[in-house]
Amino acid sequence: MIFLSEDYEIKSFNSKEEAENILNESRNRIDEIDNELFDLISQRTSLAKDIVLAKEYIGMPIYDKTREDAIHEKVKKLCEEKDLDVEIVDQILDMLTILNKNEQKKILRRNVDG
């Protein structure tokens, strides 16, 4: 049987035990990465709060199409470099943007409502 190593080389398993070890190690690492992703999403959302307050003070609109287009273009290039599905990663980016916009709207409502 074959598997991909961390350096993405195709390797063969020498035993069932080795395959089970790789499976368990990979699943554990995915769990760690998921935790890191949630931490990063939280950090990203916190920065969105800072951004909306700065935009409000400056008098800028919340929605900045130029900025969003630039981010999508950057993601497209990164996906091409890493051989990732651009459409799926773009959907993830859209969801993160929605999360941040929703958080920004809550902040603005709090500022209006006191």
N, C-alpha and C positions, 0 to 999 in steps of 0.2 A: 504494500500500500504506500501511497505517497501523501505528503503534506507540505505546506509552505512554512518555511522557517521565518524567524523574525526579519531576516534580510531578504525575504521573499524568494528564496531559492526553493525549488521543488526537491524534497528529500524523501527517502523511503523509511518506513517504520521497520524496525527489526523484530518487534514483538508486540503482542496485545498490550502488555504492561506499558511499553513505551508510548503507544497510541493513547492509552488512558491517561498517562501522565501529561502528555501534550494537551489533551482535551481539558483536563482539570486546570492546568496552568493557564491555558488560553482563556478559559471561562473566568478564572480568578482575575486575570489581567483585564478582561472586559469589564468586570465589576468595578475594578479600580478606576478604569477610564471613565465609566459612567459616573462615578462619584466626582471625578475631576471635572467632567462636563457640567454637572449640576453646579459645582462651585463657580465655574467660569460663567455660566448663565446668570447666576446670582450677581456676580461682579459686573457683568455687562448691564444687567438691569439697574444696578445701583448707579452706574455711570449715566444711564439714560435719565435718571432723576436729576443729576447734576446738570445735564445738557438742557433739559426742559426749563429748569430754573434760570439758567443763563440765557436761553433763548427768550424767555418771558421778559427778563430784565432788559435785554437788548432791544426787544420788540420784533424779534424774528418769528416767522411762522413755525409751527411744530414740524410740518411736513416739508422736507427738502428733497425734491425729486432729483436734483443734480447729485446730491450726496448718495442717495439710494442707488442711482444708476452707476455711480463710480464704484460702490461696494459690490454690486452685482457683476460688474466687469472684472473687478479684482478676483472675485470668487470664481468666475468662469476661467480665468487664466490659471488660478491655483488648481482647479479641478483638472484642467488639461495637463498640468505638470505632474499631478499625482495620480492621473488616470482614474478619476472619480466621476460618477454620473452627475453631470452638471445640473440636470433637471431636478434630481432629488436634493442635491445640496442647495440649490436655489430655493426649493420649497422649505428646507430647514431654515434658511436665512429669512425667508418671508415670515415664518412662524416666530422667529426671534424678533423681527421688526414689529410684528403685531404685539408681542408681549411687551416690548419697550414702549410702544405707542399707548397701549392700555395703561401702563404704569404712569406714563407722562400725563395722560388725561386725568388719572386719579389725583396726581399732585396738583394739577391746575384746578380741579374741583375743590380740593382742600383749601387752596389759596383763595378761591372765590368765596367759599362757604365759611371761611375763617377757621 
